[in-house]
Amino acid sequence: GETLRAALNVLAEEEEDWLLTVIEEDWFDRYAHRFELQRFPKGKTAQEELRDAVGKDGWRLLEAVRGEKAPKRVRDLPDVKLLQQVWDQHYEKKGDQVKWRDGPAVLNGERIVSPYDSEARESRKRDTQWLGYKVHLVETCEESEKVHVITHVATTVATIPDVMQTEALLDAVSEKGLEPKIALMDMGYLSGVILVNQRAKGREIIGPVLPDPSRQNQAGYGVTAFEVDWEQKKATCPQKQTSKRWVE
């Protein structure tokens, strides 16, 4: 709804006379105020009706923009192009019907969440959910220092996992001549591959390793639940009933 409202505001400034020939009277009430400040209907049916109404309004405007009577320059307005992207992601048109999709047509890394910042994304880290970006900080960690100094800052798309930024952050600090003897890392920045790669570069990385999130581990059948006899090359099931030898 806010994406449509943003496009309407731009069109009202650029081509007010043409826009008045397109919109319906009830649009003034529906899009006069920012959507996040409005009181939304409480009932599920009323909410779905509002969602469907917004979808139909958006398609009506997009079809008008592509029509022969529309000024050519309105098609190239960034807000109109963004409106098309958002509608393609969340609505589908079948004949004369505009339907809300069961889920976005794109992955979360591509889904637009704000008409005012097309690169912002929705992300979640454990219990924290946000819209925007992700910021990575590198700071000193000497015990003798009363104040820790931030030595590097990197901003990335919110949906990029922390672990994909670890080596880039370490390399950036090294290029500044601030190569750390020991790097203390949050769990999200570590993996077995990173530990091995950084050890080869002479860097000592310390931090908790991510737990195994697999269904097998949650059911008590993760790798650590098996007894491994390396000399006999034998692994024993957690139920102690079966064991199996392996061949290199």
Long-range contacts (C-beta under 8 A, 24 or more apart in sequence): 1-30, 1-31, 1-35, 1-50, 1-54, 2-34, 2-35, 2-36, 2-114, 2-115, 3-58, 3-82, 3-83, 3-86, 3-112, 3-115, 4-31, 4-54, 4-57, 4-58, 4-61, 4-83, 5-31, 5-34, 5-35, 5-115, 6-79, 6-82, 6-83, 6-115, 6-116, 7-61, 7-77, 7-79, 7-80, 7-82, 7-83, 7-115, 8-61, 10-77, 10-79, 10-80, 11-61, 11-74, 11-77, 11-79, 11-80, 14-73, 14-74, 14-77, 15-71, 15-74, 18-69, 18-70, 18-71, 18-74, 21-69, 22-60, 22-61, 22-64, 23-61, 24-57, 24-60, 27-57, 30-54, 30-57, 48-100, 51-100, 52-98, 52-99, 52-100, 55-87, 55-90, 55-91, 55-98, 55-99, 55-100, 56-98, 58-83, 58-86, 58-87, 58-91, 58-98, 59-87, 59-91, 59-93, 59-98, 62-87, 79-115, 82-112, 82-115, 82-118, 83-115, 85-112, 85-118, 86-112, 86-115, 108-159, 109-157, 109-159, 109-160, 119-157, 120-158, 121-157, 121-158, 121-159, 122-158, 122-159, 123-158, 123-159, 125-188, 130-158, 131-158, 132-158, 133-157, 133-158, 134-158, 134-160, 134-162, 136-162, 136-165, 136-169, 138-169, 138-172, 138-173, 141-180, 141-182, 141-184, 151-176, 151-178, 152-176, 152-178, 161-188, 162-186, 162-188, 162-189, 163-188, 163-189, 163-190, 163-191, 163-194, 165-189, 166-190, 166-191, 166-194, 167-194, 167-197, 167-198, 170-198, 170-203, 179-203, 182-206
